[in-house]
Amino acid sequence: MNKSAGQILVEGKNLNQSYRGRSVLDAVDIAVHRGEIVTVIGPNGAGKTTLVKVLMGLVKPDGGTVVKTPGIVVGYVPQKIAVDSTMPLTVEYFLRLGLPRSLLGQGRLQAALEETEIVPLRHLPVQSVSGGEMQRVLLARALLRNPDLLVLDEPAQGVDVTGQAELYKTIGRIRDSRGCGVLMVSHDLHLVMSATDTVLCLNNHVCCAGHPKAVSADPAYVSLFGAKVAETLALYHHHHDHHHDLHGEIVDDEHEGCGHG
């Protein structure tokens, strides 16, 4: 399989989907390239999750086509996962659960732990980790598949704002080091706009799409989210230039300004 940067991994063309007579997706076009982070944003009920399901082949669209590069491997990170509180399950065992040995050899497990910065959690009960830590555990599990495409559905759901910023930085580093494509669904507008290459603003149809800076100034985007949000995003993008650790503590603060008030 050709693994050149810029290769289209998955593409949806003129996608249409309706439920009970209500249009959920209306002539939606989207493409995710290798080495690119694409984020789908939009209000509740905009069709974001439906779009992801269609692109992954879990739902057949009423109209349009989905084309995937043959043989691509997809790593999926759900919003959350329920783990029985009575199960004696460590983080490492959870990562190994149900995966073939071929995916766990050659130091892959250790590499996934290091990439997601959860080495200290390795032997802890999985039920004891925080929401932000659990998202990193789920990300590590997805990485064990050595994916060409990472699909993340609200990866920062339930994570505090500083933890969200660090999680998005981690996702960016993974993209840089692995050269994979990334497709995210997110509500975290104030953070995700500076952590993505391409934004697709969805409200059952594509309102606007492109580079985050261009999208945040697009009248369709401002109309959907409001001018106040657009101004906040611009401030955050320019002033959030310090670093937080896994628990949200500032560890490198070059400037005092920070737009997440």
Secondary structure, DSSP 8 states (H G I E B T S, - for coil): ----TT-EEEEEEEEEEEETTEEEEEEEEEEEETT-EEEEE--TTSSHHHHHHHHTTSS--SEEEEEE-TT--EEEE-S-----TTS--BHHHHHHTT--GGGTTTTHHHHHHHHTT-GGGTTSBGGGS-HHHHHHHHHHHHHTT--SEEEEESTTTT--HHHHHHHHHHHHHHHHHH--EEEEE-S-HHHHTTS-SEEEEESSSEEEEE-HHHHHT-HHHHHHH-HHHHHHHHHHHHH--EEE-TTS-EEEES-S--S--
